[in-house]
C-alpha cells in the first residue's frame, strides 16, 4: 500500500481523503501509463509511415492537400476535441472533490457529446474526400493520411464507448473506488488522444498546406 506522503506517478491523484481509491492509483495508473506509451509507439510508427509515403511516393498525380483539406472542418474538429478534454477534466475534479455522482455523470455526458460530434465531422471529412476520389488506394499520401487519421478516429470511438460504460457504472455502482480508478485511466486516455490530434493537425493538415 502507498504510504500517506508518497508521491504518486503522474496523472490525476484523487487525494488521501479518497482512501482506498487513492492508494490503489499508484499501481493501476502507472500500469496504464505503460500501456499509453506502447500506444504512442503505434502512433509514432503511423506518423513515420505517413511522412514517408507523402514525401517519397507523393501524390501520384492525385488530389493534393490543397484539393482535399477542409481547414474549417478540421479546425472545428480540433475545438470539439480540446473542449471535450476540458470537460473531462472538470468531471475528474468533481469526482476528486466528492461532488454528487450525477454531477460527474453530467460532465462525462458532455464530454461524450463533444466526442461524438468530433467523430461526426471526421466522418463528413472522410466522405467528402472519398467523393473527390481521394481514397487510400489513390496515392501514397492519401494512404498515409487515411491510416493515421483513421487510427485516431478508431481510438476516439473506443473512448466514447468507454465513457458510456463509465456513465453506466457510476449510475449503477456510484463512485466506488474501482470506478474512480477506471475514470482516472479513461481521463489519461482521453487527454492522450488530444495530444495525438494536435500532432495530426500540425503535421498532416497545417503541414500539408504549407
N, C-alpha and C positions, 0 to 999 in steps of 0.2 A: 504493500500500500504506500502511496506517495506521502511523504512527510508534510506536515502543515505548511512549512515555509519553503518547500521545494519549488524550484522553477520548472513549470511545465513546458513541453515543447510548443513551438509557435502555433497559433490558432486561437480561437476564442475560448478562453477558460471561463467556466461558469462562476467560479468563486467558491471559497470554503463553505459558505452558507448553503451550498447545494450538496454538501456531504458526499455520499457515495458516487454520484454522477461526476463530481469534480475530481475525486480521487481516481476514478477509472479513466479519466481523459488522457492521462499520461501515456498509457499503453495503446488505447484504441485510436487516438488522434495521431500519434506518431506512426502507427501502422498504416493509417490512411495516407499520411504524407508520403510514405514509401510507395504506395500504390500510385499516387498522383505523379511522382517522379517517373515511374515506369510509363504512365500515360503521356507524360511530357516527352519522353523519348520517342513514342509513336508519332506525336505531332511534329517533333523535330525532324524525323525522317520524312514525313509527308511534306513539310516545308521545303526540305532539301530536294525532294523529288520535283516539287512544283518549280523551284528555281532552275533546276537542271533542265526540265522539259521545256520551260518557257524560253530559256536562253539558247539551248543547244538545238532543239527541234523547231523552235519558233512557231509562227502562226500557220505555216504550210498553206499560205495564200487564203487562209480562212479569216473569220472575223477577228478583229483586233480588239484590245481592251477599250479603245475609244468607241468601238461599234456596239459593245455589249454591256459595258458597265453603266448602270443607272446609279449615279452617286447620291441622288436624293433618296432612293430606296435604301441604299446601303447605309447612309447616314441615319435614316430613321431606324433601321435595324440596330445600329450602334447605340443610339439613345435608349431604345427599349431595353436592350440587354444591360446597359450600365445602370439604368434606373432600377431594373429588377434586382441587380446586385445590392443596390442601396436599400430597397425594401426588404430584401432578405436579411441584410444586416440589422435593420430595425426589428425584424421578427426574432433574431437571435438575442437582441438586447432585451426585448420583452420577456423572453424566457429567462435570461440571466437575472433580471430584476424581479422575477416571480410574479409577473402580472398574470391575470386570468388567462387560461388556456385559449379562450375564444379570441383574445387579442392576438396571440401568436398565430392562431389559425387564420385570422383576417389578413395579417401581413404576409403570411405564406401564400394565401389565396391570391393576393395582389401580385406577388412575385410570379405565381403560376400564370396569371392572365397576361402579364407582360412577356413572359417566356413564350407563350402560345402565339402572341401577336408577332413576336420576332420570327417564329417559325413560319407563320403565315406570309410575312413579307419575303422571307427567304424562299419559300415555295414559289411565290409570284415571280421572284427574280429568276429562278431556275426555269420556270415556264416561259418567261419572255426570251431567255437565251435559247431555249430549245426551238421556239417559234422562228428565231432568226437563223436556225441551222447551226447554232453554236453548241453542239453536242460533244461529249467527251472524245468520240472517235474522229472528230474533225481535225484536230491538231494536238501536238504535244502540250501546247499552252493550255488548251481547253481541258485536256485530260488531267493535267495537274491541278487546274482550278477546281474542277468538279470534285476531284478526290479530296482536296484539302477542305474546301468549304462544306462539302457533303459530310466529311468525317466530323466536323464541328457540329453540324446540324443534327447528326445522329446522337452526339453526346448531349446536346440541349434537349432533344426528345427524351432521352433516358432520364435527364434531370427533371423534366416536367412530370414524368411518371413517378419518379421518386418523391417529388413534392406532394403529388396526390396521395401517395401511400402514407407519407408522414402526416398529412392533414387527417387522414382516416384514423391513423394510430393515435394521434393526440385526441381526437374526438371520442375514441373508444376507451383508451387507457389513461388519458390525461398526460400530464408532463411527468411521466415515470422516468427514473434515472436512465434506463436503457433508451427510452425515446429521446431524451435530451442529448445523449451521446450520438444518436443517429442524426439528429438535426445539426449537431456540430459538424459531422462529417459531410453532410449534404451541403452545408454552407461553404466548406472548403472547396468542394467540387464545383459549386455554382460560381464562386469567385474565380476559380481556376479557368473556367470557360470564358470569363470576361477577359482575362489576361491573354488567352489564346486568340480571342476575337480581335483584340487590339493589334496583335501581330498580323492577323489576316487583313484587317482594314488598312494597315500601314503598308504591308508588302504587296498584297495582291491587288487591292483597289487603288489606293493612292499611288503606290509604286508603279502600277500598270499604266496609269495615266500620265506619268511624268516623262 
